[in-house]
Amino acid sequence: MPYKNEATRMAAYDYKKIDGTPEAIKKRDARNKARRMLEKEGLVHKGDGKDVDHKDPMSKGGKTVRSNLRVKTASDNRSFPRNKDHSMKKNT
């Protein structure tokens, strides 16, 4: 694959190095499993702009089970509460 410049080549290399770790693969598999579960129920479809959200985040020990999943719009799921100075609020 030809790269336009050295920075692009290094970014692609770093991405492959990080994305291929066993931990990253395990998390990606869990996210894909959650999406497939809700696709089978007809709640989400490819390209619909919706995300499958874990009520209890996986980073805090939440499991990929139906009772812990919900559908949210992509903008709601990917935004975080902010302080008045636009810094991110602490997630407690």
C-alpha positions in Angstrom: 0.0 0.0 0.0 1.6 3.3 -1.0 1.7 6.0 1.6 1.6 9.7 0.7 4.1 10.7 3.4 6.1 9.3 6.4 3.5 10.5 9.0 0.7 8.5 7.3 2.9 5.4 7.2 3.8 5.7 10.9 0.1 6.3 11.9 -0.9 3.1 10.0 1.9 1.2 11.7 0.9 2.4 15.2 -2.8 1.6 14.5 -2.0 -2.0 13.5 0.3 -2.4 16.5 -2.3 -1.2 19.0 -5.4 -2.6 17.4 -3.9 -6.1 17.1 -3.2 -6.6 20.8 -5.1 -9.4 22.6 -6.9 -6.9 24.8 -8.1 -4.7 21.9 -9.3 -7.8 20.0 -11.2 -9.0 23.1 -13.0 -5.7 23.5 -13.8 -5.4 19.8 -15.3 -9.0 19.9 -17.5 -8.0 22.8 -18.7 -4.8 21.0 -19.5 -6.8 17.9 -21.3 -9.5 19.9 -23.5 -6.8 21.5 -24.3 -5.3 18.1 -25.3 -8.7 16.7 -27.6 -9.4 19.6 -29.6 -6.3 19.0 -29.5 -6.7 15.2 -31.2 -10.1 15.6 -34.0 -8.4 17.7 -34.4 -5.8 14.9 -33.5 -2.9 17.1 -30.5 -1.7 15.1 -29.5 -2.0 11.4 -26.3 -1.4 9.5 -26.0 2.3 8.7 -28.8 3.5 10.9 -26.6 5.9 13.0 -27.4 4.1 16.2 -24.9 2.7 18.7 -25.3 -0.2 21.1 -24.5 1.1 24.6 -23.6 -0.9 27.7 -25.5 0.5 30.7 -22.7 -0.6 33.0 -19.5 0.1 30.9 -17.3 -2.7 30.0 -14.4 -0.7 31.5 -16.1 -0.8 34.8 -16.9 -4.5 34.7 -20.1 -4.5 32.7 -20.9 -7.6 30.8 -22.2 -8.1 27.3 -25.6 -9.6 28.2 -29.0 -8.4 26.9 -30.0 -6.8 30.2 -27.0 -4.6 30.1 -27.5 -3.3 26.5 -29.5 -0.4 25.1 -29.7 1.5 21.8 -28.7 5.1 21.8 -28.0 7.6 19.0 -24.4 7.8 18.0 -24.1 11.5 19.2 -25.6 10.6 22.6 -23.4 7.6 23.1 -20.2 9.3 22.0 -20.6 12.6 23.9 -19.5 13.2 27.5 -20.8 15.6 30.2 -18.7 18.7 30.2 -17.9 21.4 32.8 -18.4 25.1 32.0 -14.7 25.4 30.9 -15.4 22.5 28.4 -13.3 20.0 30.4 -14.8 16.6 30.8 -16.7 15.9 34.0 -15.3 13.2 36.2 -17.1 9.9 35.7 -18.0 8.5 39.1 
